[in-house]
């Protein structure tokens, strides 16, 4: 497995306020102190389609408006994912062939196969075990009294769900957690997490080997009712998922399934602690949980941007963008767009103006695991706050050094 090379995220030629704002939005150092929302607000107002040049990378155009993110997401003919979808340049390896990096028609065929594993029925089958995991988490933090919400709540929940999706036996789960944690650091610029090529390659190889053994066992001893079995049984036009496609799925699950839900939960716990009235609402009113899940997703925007490559000359908001340039869809900024969300900079679990871009801007690349993530978040909120209504954050969050994953590394908490 080839480790991606990060281009320098320092924006060159910072002459104007918009240049400086774009530089802040794309510089991972900025996010250690918190996301630069003021810069995003100015960009949306004054330069919503802004050119940036980063060392060693093609020219890119930073899109900060919700409508433009949706436009690009839905037009795969003009804005392709097939040449990569992040600021990480992948020379070779499994990540270059995963679903987010494939466009129609190949994407449609592959997604039809994967979708058969993620039907509503298959996802809902995970709820009983997911709820038991959440209850175990609540019991554990209640016993501790003082705890770190990231490993003790957010990471534990997301990793257990990954293991459940794959049907991993209890005795093997710690190994799967280790691999998922290692692979989940792919592209993270934080020195606490940056993987060495050897560690990343070894984790991927070990995970692929183990998942191959799982697949062999299922095919030999019979399929069950879990998502992995549904994927093995899936068939479109007489074709099933091959070994490479299954490996790509395992890798995608390890990255997306680990980081996104983990970061959404962590940001949600922090925001609710800062808004005790809203936390109290979740503790006493089960009907408040579903809209709260959507607000947590909007607020956290766990993946902050993806990119596309322009295939033909195009114009967005009067800016001519030539073929070959990149466009960066900034979901965190889009989810604070004042033209879409009333009081966009306020956290409000009762908000009704949905339509956030936390799972992308729609179209064929809409997040495959969206319903799984929603279920995971809902179950955790339903079990956490009614049983730990006094949960509070007791120290400053230690934020991830990344302009891609909107993450929190450590979040000291108390049960109250």
Secondary structure, DSSP 8 states (H G I E B T S, - for coil): ----EE----BS---SHHHHHHHHHH-GGGGGG---HHHHHHHHHH-SEEEE-BTTS--EEEE-SHHHHHHHHH-TTTEESTT-SSSEE--SSGGGGSGGG--TTHHHHHHHHHHTTS-HHHHHTTHHHHHHHHHHHHHHHHHHSEEEHIIIIIIHHHHHHHHHHHT--GGGHHHHHHHHHHHTTTT---TTT---HHHHHHHHHHHHHHHHHHHHHHHHH---SSHHHHHHH--BTTB---HHHHHHHHHHHHHHHHHHHHHHHHHHHHHHHH-HHHHHHHHH-GGGHHHHHHHHHHHH-SB-EEEEEE-S-EEETTEEE-TT-EEEEEHHHHTT-TTTSTTTTS--TT-------TT-SSSTTS-TTHHHHHHHHHHHHHHHHHH-TT-EE-S--EE-S-SSB--EEE-EEE--
